[in-house]
Amino acid sequence: MDKTEQHLARGERVAIRPFTRADVDDWVAWPQHQDPLFRDYNSPHLSPRERDLWYADRAARPDHEMYALLDAGSDRLIGRLFLRQIDRVKGSAVLGVDLRSDMLNAGLGTDALRTFTRYYFTVLQQNSLKLDVAGYNYRAQRVYEKLGWVYVGEHWNTYPSVFMPNIFSDPQLESVRKYFRSGPGSVSVLHYDMELTRERWEEMNDIAQK
Ligand SMILES: CC(C)(COP(=O)(O)OP(=O)(O)OC[C@H]1O[C@@H](n2cnc3c(N)ncnc32)[C@H](O)[C@@H]1OP(=O)(O)O)[C@@H](O)C(=O)NCCC(=O)NCCS
């Protein structure tokens, strides 16, 4: 089958198709993030058997969907997009997205999310796409704001201290320290809750067409 036949949606530079077991092999070989704030996005070291299990576990979740973000020219995997907490009655889900660390800041995330939201609200006919974003993740916030997401709340996520061992000592991290709180053996990170409703998406699209 022609690879483009598997595409669910296509933007200017990014195409989207379902995420497959073979994509896990690509993903675990992605270059690692050097920025300590994004270490959490680094792919884990997984044996082939562990990759099978990783994929099977997620594919079996009834409220979870995985998509591959591709360079539309080469069909190469450049990112992943997840929906979790899918509520088919309300037509809502929570979005997660990450690109290869060597593909950031080149407009691909904006194109991918613009393309996915069009697919989500028109083809899938859903009503609301939520997400949460770390307070220090200014780049992601900028992309979400550009595409119409609005801030609806905030909460603290708690991780084991090893997640960010230097956050309270590294002078280079001083400007983002306000988003972190230490606890016994743990560190909490301020996250903003954002939502893009179908109404807001339609309003943004009308504006873009004028
Ligand atoms: C978040 C992510 C998907 C965005 O995709 P991307 O291709 O890097 O983003 P784009 O290049 O399309 O757009 C980035 C925007 O943020 C802006 N930006 C970049 N760094 C910034 C910063 N430190 N502060 C403010 N804005 C910033 C850019 O100027 C650009 O805005 P513009 O188009 O108005 O100039 C991608 O960076 C990524 O995968 N990051 C790692 C994982 C992650 O953070 N996932 C999101 C979790 S909520």
Ligand as a Chemical Component Dictionary entry (heavy atoms), coordinates in Angstrom:
data_LIG
# 
_chem_comp.id                   LIG 
_chem_comp.type                 NON-POLYMER 
_chem_comp.pdbx_formal_charge   0 
_chem_comp.three_letter_code    LIG 
# 
loop_
_chem_comp_atom.comp_id 
_chem_comp_atom.atom_id 
_chem_comp_atom.alt_atom_id 
_chem_comp_atom.type_symbol 
_chem_comp_atom.charge 
_chem_comp_atom.model_Cartn_x 
_chem_comp_atom.model_Cartn_y 
_chem_comp_atom.model_Cartn_z 
_chem_comp_atom.pdbx_ordinal 
LIG C1  C1  C 0 6.061  21.595 22.235 1  
LIG C2  C2  C 0 6.450  21.243 20.818 2  
LIG C3  C3  C 0 5.539  20.133 20.289 3  
LIG C4  C4  C 0 6.294  22.480 19.933 4  
LIG O1  O1  O 0 6.707  22.184 18.630 5  
LIG P1  P1  P 0 7.859  23.064 17.906 6  
LIG O2  O2  O 0 7.958  22.594 16.518 7  
LIG O3  O3  O 0 9.106  23.029 18.715 8  
LIG O4  O4  O 0 7.236  24.530 17.973 9  
LIG P2  P2  P 0 7.135  25.578 16.773 10 
LIG O5  O5  O 0 8.489  25.767 16.163 11 
LIG O6  O6  O 0 6.029  25.212 15.870 12 
LIG O7  O7  O 0 6.690  26.897 17.562 13 
LIG C5  C5  C 0 7.403  27.326 18.698 14 
LIG C6  C6  C 0 6.920  28.706 19.092 15 
LIG O8  O8  O 0 7.371  28.979 20.405 16 
LIG C7  C7  C 0 8.231  30.116 20.373 17 
LIG N1  N1  N 0 9.246  29.888 21.366 18 
LIG C8  C8  C 0 10.309 29.060 21.312 19 
LIG N2  N2  N 0 10.981 29.102 22.473 20 
LIG C9  C9  C 0 10.325 29.981 23.273 21 
LIG C10 C10 C 0 10.529 30.459 24.589 22 
LIG N3  N3  N 0 11.572 30.055 25.324 23 
LIG N4  N4  N 0 9.646  31.370 25.098 24 
LIG C11 C11 C 0 8.590  31.791 24.361 25 
LIG N5  N5  N 0 8.340  31.366 23.089 26 
LIG C12 C12 C 0 9.206  30.471 22.567 27 
LIG C13 C13 C 0 8.749  30.186 18.946 28 
LIG O9  O9  O 0 9.199  31.472 18.606 29 
LIG C14 C14 C 0 7.490  29.788 18.186 30 
LIG O10 O10 O 0 6.534  30.828 18.173 31 
LIG P3  P3  P 0 6.328  31.731 16.839 32 
LIG O11 O11 O 0 5.869  30.782 15.766 33 
LIG O12 O12 O 0 5.307  32.726 17.233 34 
LIG O13 O13 O 0 7.666  32.330 16.512 35 
LIG C15 C15 C 0 7.943  20.754 20.758 36 
LIG O14 O14 O 0 8.788  21.833 21.090 37 
LIG C16 C16 C 0 8.268  19.580 21.660 38 
LIG O15 O15 O 0 8.004  18.437 21.308 39 
LIG N6  N6  N 0 8.878  19.860 22.848 40 
LIG C17 C17 C 0 9.347  18.832 23.749 41 
LIG C18 C18 C 0 8.196  18.098 24.409 42 
LIG C19 C19 C 0 7.143  19.048 24.922 43 
LIG O16 O16 O 0 7.436  20.096 25.472 44 
LIG N7  N7  N 0 5.883  18.651 24.727 45 
LIG C20 C20 C 0 4.733  19.438 25.150 46 
LIG C21 C21 C 0 4.326  19.071 26.513 47 
LIG S1  S1  S 0 2.911  19.965 27.096 48 
# 
loop_
_chem_comp_bond.comp_id 
_chem_comp_bond.atom_id_1 
_chem_comp_bond.atom_id_2 
_chem_comp_bond.value_order 
_chem_comp_bond.pdbx_ordinal 
LIG C1  C2  SING 1  
LIG C2  C3  SING 2  
LIG C2  C4  SING 3  
LIG C2  C15 SING 4  
LIG C4  O1  SING 5  
LIG O1  P1  SING 6  
LIG P1  O2  DOUB 7  
LIG P1  O3  SING 8  
LIG P1  O4  SING 9  
LIG O4  P2  SING 10 
LIG P2  O5  DOUB 11 
LIG P2  O6  SING 12 
LIG P2  O7  SING 13 
LIG O7  C5  SING 14 
LIG C5  C6  SING 15 
LIG C6  O8  SING 16 
LIG C6  C14 SING 17 
LIG O8  C7  SING 18 
LIG C7  N1  SING 19 
LIG C7  C13 SING 20 
LIG N1  C8  SING 21 
LIG N1  C12 SING 22 
LIG C8  N2  DOUB 23 
LIG N2  C9  SING 24 
LIG C9  C10 SING 25 
LIG C9  C12 DOUB 26 
LIG C10 N3  SING 27 
LIG C10 N4  DOUB 28 
LIG N4  C11 SING 29 
LIG C11 N5  DOUB 30 
LIG N5  C12 SING 31 
LIG C13 O9  SING 32 
LIG C13 C14 SING 33 
LIG C14 O10 SING 34 
LIG O10 P3  SING 35 
LIG P3  O11 DOUB 36 
LIG P3  O12 SING 37 
LIG P3  O13 SING 38 
LIG C15 O14 SING 39 
LIG C15 C16 SING 40 
LIG C16 O15 DOUB 41 
LIG C16 N6  SING 42 
LIG N6  C17 SING 43 
LIG C17 C18 SING 44 
LIG C18 C19 SING 45 
LIG C19 O16 DOUB 46 
LIG C19 N7  SING 47 
LIG N7  C20 SING 48 
LIG C20 C21 SING 49 
LIG C21 S1  SING 50 
# 
